[in-house]
Amino acid sequence: MPRCPACGKEITHLIYARSIVEWIPFQVWDGKKVYGDPYPLENDAISQFECPECLKTVAKTEEEALKFLGGKPDMVTYLS
């Protein structure tokens, strides 16, 4: 079983963390603040794979995460 390089604990999985940047139009009309509808900027999404124990980044790409966990590219399981 792999160990987290940051905290040293044995781990069986990683946490996929993703942040999506949104642009939200902001204006002032007649002295009042007005926010428009937000829209995500997919190209600016930040994603990383973190240790479930200490939440430190272990891998920045899926390929790195698979290598760390000893998996193969065709191993995909969604946990609920």
Order of alpha helices (4+ residues) and beta strands (2+ residues): beta-beta-beta-beta-beta-alpha
